[in-house]
Amino acid sequence: SLAEPSMVGIWFSAFQPDEPNVMALIEFKADGTFEEEFRKCENGEVVGAYFESGKWSLMDGIERIVVETINGERSHNEDAYTVEMLTDTERRVRLQSQDYVFASRRVSKFEFPACPTGT
């Protein structure tokens, strides 16, 4: 049988539905841990960065994220997401508590593109 697409890898989101001008990179590691970085852009410049790490799991179409650190400080936050789509190249999940949809695509390196300059 063919293997199901895996979440293990690095995923890039060009925007966040709840935060305008914020890009995100998340790396889901095979050991069940993750690292995520958010960058806020204004006028083509990075004006803020935010880091999270913790544990992740995927079972029965539900992605669970447990944030254990935020910007290096201990924290604890749990969220559940319904997986709407997972392919080898795309991931779309819906945050159950807020009904936000997060879309991302698989990338080969944990590397942000330049901030968009706008119009």
CYANA upper distance limits for C-alpha pairs under 8 A (distance plus 0.5 A):
  5 PRO  CA     86 LEU  CA      7.01
  5 PRO  CA     87 THR  CA      5.86
  5 PRO  CA     88 ASP  CA      5.81
  6 SER  CA     86 LEU  CA      8.33
  6 SER  CA     87 THR  CA      8.26
  6 SER  CA     88 ASP  CA      7.49
  7 MET  CA     28 PHE  CA      6.94
  7 MET  CA     86 LEU  CA      8.18
  8 VAL  CA     27 GLU  CA      7.78
  8 VAL  CA     28 PHE  CA      5.29
  8 VAL  CA     29 LYS  CA      5.89
  8 VAL  CA     30 ALA  CA      6.26
  9 GLY  CA     27 GLU  CA      6.00
  9 GLY  CA     28 PHE  CA      5.82
  9 GLY  CA     29 LYS  CA      6.91
  9 GLY  CA    106 ARG  CA      7.63
  9 GLY  CA    107 VAL  CA      8.42
 10 ILE  CA     25 LEU  CA      7.39
 10 ILE  CA     26 ILE  CA      6.16
 10 ILE  CA     27 GLU  CA      4.75
 10 ILE  CA     28 PHE  CA      6.91
 10 ILE  CA    106 ARG  CA      6.22
 10 ILE  CA    107 VAL  CA      6.15
 10 ILE  CA    108 SER  CA      7.18
 10 ILE  CA    109 LYS  CA      7.38
 10 ILE  CA    110 PHE  CA      6.97
 11 TRP  CA     25 LEU  CA      6.12
 11 TRP  CA     26 ILE  CA      5.85
 11 TRP  CA     27 GLU  CA      6.85
 11 TRP  CA    104 SER  CA      6.27
 11 TRP  CA    105 ARG  CA      5.81
 11 TRP  CA    106 ARG  CA      4.92
 11 TRP  CA    107 VAL  CA      6.24
 12 PHE  CA     23 MET  CA      8.04
 12 PHE  CA     24 ALA  CA      6.28
 12 PHE  CA     25 LEU  CA      5.11
 12 PHE  CA     26 ILE  CA      7.23
 12 PHE  CA    104 SER  CA      5.63
 12 PHE  CA    105 ARG  CA      5.89
 12 PHE  CA    106 ARG  CA      6.81
 12 PHE  CA    107 VAL  CA      7.02
 13 SER  CA     23 MET  CA      6.12
 13 SER  CA     24 ALA  CA      5.58
 13 SER  CA     25 LEU  CA      6.94
 13 SER  CA    102 PHE  CA      8.12
 13 SER  CA    103 ALA  CA      6.66
 13 SER  CA    104 SER  CA      4.91
 13 SER  CA    105 ARG  CA      7.21
 14 ALA  CA     22 VAL  CA      7.76
 14 ALA  CA     23 MET  CA      5.29
 14 ALA  CA     24 ALA  CA      7.23
 14 ALA  CA    104 SER  CA      7.90
 15 PHE  CA     19 GLU  CA      8.00
 15 PHE  CA     20 PRO  CA      7.15
 15 PHE  CA     21 ASN  CA      6.60
 15 PHE  CA     22 VAL  CA      5.71
 15 PHE  CA     23 MET  CA      5.38
 15 PHE  CA     24 ALA  CA      7.69
 16 GLN  CA     20 PRO  CA      6.86
 16 GLN  CA     21 ASN  CA      8.03
 16 GLN  CA     22 VAL  CA      6.33
 16 GLN  CA     23 MET  CA      7.13
 16 GLN  CA     24 ALA  CA      8.14
 16 GLN  CA    102 PHE  CA      7.08
 17 PRO  CA    100 TYR  CA      6.78
 17 PRO  CA    101 VAL  CA      7.26
 17 PRO  CA    102 PHE  CA      7.21
 18 ASP  CA    100 TYR  CA      7.73
 21 ASN  CA     40 LYS  CA      6.07
 21 ASN  CA     41 CYS  CA      5.92
 21 ASN  CA     42 GLU  CA      7.52
 22 VAL  CA     38 PHE  CA      6.94
 22 VAL  CA     39 ARG  CA      5.93
 22 VAL  CA     40 LYS  CA      4.80
 22 VAL  CA     41 CYS  CA      6.85
 23 MET  CA     38 PHE  CA      6.13
 23 MET  CA     39 ARG  CA      5.79
 23 MET  CA     40 LYS  CA      6.95
 23 MET  CA     41 CYS  CA      8.45
 24 ALA  CA     36 GLU  CA      7.53
 24 ALA  CA     37 GLU  CA      6.17
 24 ALA  CA     38 PHE  CA      4.90
 24 ALA  CA     39 ARG  CA      6.91
 25 LEU  CA     36 GLU  CA      6.08
 25 LEU  CA     37 GLU  CA      5.94
 25 LEU  CA     38 PHE  CA      7.12
 25 LEU  CA    110 PHE  CA      7.21
 25 LEU  CA    111 GLU  CA      8.25
 25 LEU  CA    112 PHE  CA      7.89
 26 ILE  CA     34 PHE  CA      7.36
 26 ILE  CA     35 GLU  CA      6.21
 26 ILE  CA     36 GLU  CA      4.67
 26 ILE  CA     37 GLU  CA      7.04
 26 ILE  CA    110 PHE  CA      8.43
 27 GLU  CA     34 PHE  CA      5.91
 27 GLU  CA     35 GLU  CA      5.92
 27 GLU  CA     36 GLU  CA      6.87
 27 GLU  CA    110 PHE  CA      8.05
 28 PHE  CA     32 GLY  CA      7.55
 28 PHE  CA     33 THR  CA      6.79
 28 PHE  CA     34 PHE  CA      5.14
 28 PHE  CA     35 GLU  CA      7.55
 28 PHE  CA     56 TRP  CA      7.86
 29 LYS  CA     33 THR  CA      5.92
 29 LYS  CA     34 PHE  CA      6.27
 32 GLY  CA     55 LYS  CA      6.04
 32 GLY  CA     56 TRP  CA      5.82
 32 GLY  CA     57 SER  CA      6.84
 33 THR  CA     53 SER  CA      7.88
 33 THR  CA     54 GLY  CA      6.05
 33 THR  CA     55 LYS  CA      4.70
 33 THR  CA     56 TRP  CA      6.27
 34 PHE  CA     53 SER  CA      5.98
 34 PHE  CA     54 GLY  CA      6.04
 34 PHE  CA     55 LYS  CA      6.27
 34 PHE  CA     56 TRP  CA      7.02
 35 GLU  CA     51 PHE  CA      7.99
 35 GLU  CA     52 GLU  CA      6.38
 35 GLU  CA     53 SER  CA      4.89
 35 GLU  CA     54 GLY  CA      7.35
 36 GLU  CA     51 PHE  CA      6.22
 36 GLU  CA     52 GLU  CA      5.62
 36 GLU  CA     53 SER  CA      6.63
 37 GLU  CA     49 ALA  CA      7.51
 37 GLU  CA     50 TYR  CA      6.18
 37 GLU  CA     51 PHE  CA      5.02
 37 GLU  CA     52 GLU  CA      6.93
 38 PHE  CA     49 ALA  CA      6.03
 38 PHE  CA     50 TYR  CA      5.60
 38 PHE  CA     51 PHE  CA      6.92
 39 ARG  CA     46 VAL  CA      6.98
 39 ARG  CA     47 VAL  CA      8.06
 39 ARG  CA     48 GLY  CA      6.20
 39 ARG  CA     49 ALA  CA      5.05
 39 ARG  CA     50 TYR  CA      7.14
 40 LYS  CA     46 VAL  CA      6.23
 40 LYS  CA     47 VAL  CA      6.17
 40 LYS  CA     48 GLY  CA      5.56
 40 LYS  CA     49 ALA  CA      6.89
 41 CYS  CA     45 GLU  CA      5.86
 41 CYS  CA     46 VAL  CA      5.06
 41 CYS  CA     47 VAL  CA      6.14
 41 CYS  CA     48 GLY  CA      7.79
 41 CYS  CA    115 CYS  CA      6.20
 41 CYS  CA    116 PRO  CA      7.88
 42 GLU  CA     46 VAL  CA      7.06
 42 GLU  CA     47 VAL  CA      6.96
 42 GLU  CA    115 CYS  CA      8.20
 42 GLU  CA    117 THR  CA      8.21
 43 ASN  CA    115 CYS  CA      8.41
 43 ASN  CA    116 PRO  CA      7.82
 43 ASN  CA    117 THR  CA      5.69
 43 ASN  CA    118 GLY  CA      6.95
 44 GLY  CA    114 ALA  CA      7.94
 44 GLY  CA    115 CYS  CA      5.24
 44 GLY  CA    116 PRO  CA      5.56
 44 GLY  CA    117 THR  CA      4.46
 44 GLY  CA    118 GLY  CA      7.59
 45 GLU  CA    115 CYS  CA      6.38
 45 GLU  CA    117 THR  CA      8.28
 46 VAL  CA    115 CYS  CA      7.16
 50 TYR  CA     70 ILE  CA      7.86
 50 TYR  CA     71 ASN  CA      6.62
 51 PHE  CA     69 THR  CA      8.47
 51 PHE  CA     70 ILE  CA      6.11
 51 PHE  CA     71 ASN  CA      5.34
 51 PHE  CA     72 GLY  CA      8.04
 52 GLU  CA     67 VAL  CA      6.97
 52 GLU  CA     68 GLU  CA      7.96
 52 GLU  CA     69 THR  CA      6.02
 52 GLU  CA     70 ILE  CA      5.05
 52 GLU  CA     71 ASN  CA      6.73
 52 GLU  CA     72 GLY  CA      8.23
 53 SER  CA     67 VAL  CA      6.20
 53 SER  CA     68 GLU  CA      6.40
 53 SER  CA     69 THR  CA      5.84
 53 SER  CA     70 ILE  CA      7.34
 54 GLY  CA     65 ILE  CA      7.91
 54 GLY  CA     66 VAL  CA      6.06
 54 GLY  CA     67 VAL  CA      5.07
 54 GLY  CA     68 GLU  CA      5.12
 54 GLY  CA     69 THR  CA      7.05
 55 LYS  CA     65 ILE  CA      6.50
 55 LYS  CA     66 VAL  CA      5.66
 55 LYS  CA     67 VAL  CA      7.20
 55 LYS  CA     68 GLU  CA      8.03
 56 TRP  CA     63 GLU  CA      7.67
 56 TRP  CA     64 ARG  CA      6.04
 56 TRP  CA     65 ILE  CA      5.13
 56 TRP  CA     66 VAL  CA      6.75
 57 SER  CA     63 GLU  CA      6.25
 57 SER  CA     64 ARG  CA      5.76
 57 SER  CA     65 ILE  CA      7.35
 58 LEU  CA     62 ILE  CA      6.08
 58 LEU  CA     63 GLU  CA      4.95
 58 LEU  CA     64 ARG  CA      6.82
 59 MET  CA     63 GLU  CA      7.20
 61 GLY  CA     82 THR  CA      6.61
 61 GLY  CA     83 VAL  CA      5.87
 62 ILE  CA     80 ALA  CA      7.07
 62 ILE  CA     81 TYR  CA      6.15
 62 ILE  CA     82 THR  CA      5.34
 62 ILE  CA     83 VAL  CA      6.39
 63 GLU  CA     80 ALA  CA      6.28
 63 GLU  CA     81 TYR  CA      5.54
 63 GLU  CA     82 THR  CA      6.85
 63 GLU  CA     83 VAL  CA      7.08
 63 GLU  CA     93 VAL  CA      8.46
 64 ARG  CA     78 GLU  CA      7.73
 64 ARG  CA     79 ASP  CA      6.37
 64 ARG  CA     80 ALA  CA      5.11
 64 ARG  CA     81 TYR  CA      6.85
 65 ILE  CA     78 GLU  CA      6.16
 65 ILE  CA     79 ASP  CA      5.86
 65 ILE  CA     80 ALA  CA      6.99
 66 VAL  CA     76 HIS  CA      7.37
 66 VAL  CA     77 ASN  CA      6.20
 66 VAL  CA     78 GLU  CA      4.99
 66 VAL  CA     79 ASP  CA      7.20
 67 VAL  CA     75 SER  CA      7.13
 67 VAL  CA     76 HIS  CA      5.96
 67 VAL  CA     77 ASN  CA      5.58
 67 VAL  CA     78 GLU  CA      6.80
 68 GLU  CA     74 ARG  CA      6.33
 68 GLU  CA     75 SER  CA      5.38
 68 GLU  CA     76 HIS  CA      5.52
 68 GLU  CA     77 ASN  CA      7.57
 69 THR  CA     73 GLU  CA      5.68
 69 THR  CA     74 ARG  CA      4.96
 69 THR  CA     75 SER  CA      5.39
 69 THR  CA     76 HIS  CA      7.70
 70 ILE  CA     74 ARG  CA      7.06
 70 ILE  CA     75 SER  CA      6.76
 79 ASP  CA     95 LEU  CA      7.76
 79 ASP  CA     96 GLN  CA      8.24
 79 ASP  CA     97 SER  CA      8.20
 80 ALA  CA     95 LEU  CA      6.68
 80 ALA  CA     96 GLN  CA      6.43
 80 ALA  CA     97 SER  CA      8.16
 81 TYR  CA     93 VAL  CA      6.17
 81 TYR  CA     94 ARG  CA      5.57
 81 TYR  CA     95 LEU  CA      4.94
 81 TYR  CA     96 GLN  CA      5.94
 82 THR  CA     93 VAL  CA      5.97
 82 THR  CA     94 ARG  CA      5.60
 82 THR  CA     95 LEU  CA      7.15
 82 THR  CA     96 GLN  CA      7.15
 83 VAL  CA     91 ARG  CA      8.27
 83 VAL  CA     92 ARG  CA      6.72
 83 VAL  CA     93 VAL  CA      4.98
 83 VAL  CA     94 ARG  CA      7.03
 84 GLU  CA     91 ARG  CA      8.32
 84 GLU  CA     92 ARG  CA      5.95
 84 GLU  CA     93 VAL  CA      5.87
 84 GLU  CA     94 ARG  CA      7.43
 85 MET  CA     90 GLU  CA      7.73
 85 MET  CA     91 ARG  CA      5.98
 85 MET  CA     92 ARG  CA      5.47
 85 MET  CA     93 VAL  CA      7.44
 86 LEU  CA     90 GLU  CA      6.32
 86 LEU  CA     91 ARG  CA      5.04
 86 LEU  CA     92 ARG  CA      7.01
 87 THR  CA     91 ARG  CA      6.93
 88 ASP  CA    106 ARG  CA      7.89
 89 THR  CA    105 ARG  CA      6.00
 89 THR  CA    106 ARG  CA      5.46
 90 GLU  CA    103 ALA  CA      7.99
 90 GLU  CA    104 SER  CA      6.40
 90 GLU  CA    105 ARG  CA      4.95
 90 GLU  CA    106 ARG  CA      6.64
 91 ARG  CA    103 ALA  CA      6.29
 91 ARG  CA    104 SER  CA      5.78
 91 ARG  CA    105 ARG  CA      6.64
 91 ARG  CA    106 ARG  CA      8.34
 92 ARG  CA    101 VAL  CA      7.31
 92 ARG  CA    102 PHE  CA      6.13
 92 ARG  CA    103 ALA  CA      4.88
 92 ARG  CA    104 SER  CA      6.92
 93 VAL  CA    101 VAL  CA      6.15
 93 VAL  CA    102 PHE  CA      5.85
 93 VAL  CA    103 ALA  CA      7.12
 94 ARG  CA     99 ASP  CA      6.47
 94 ARG  CA    100 TYR  CA      6.00
 94 ARG  CA    101 VAL  CA      4.82
 94 ARG  CA    102 PHE  CA      6.75
 95 LEU  CA     99 ASP  CA      5.76
 95 LEU  CA    100 TYR  CA      5.77
 95 LEU  CA    101 VAL  CA      6.87
 95 LEU  CA    102 PHE  CA      8.20
 96 GLN  CA    100 TYR  CA      8.16
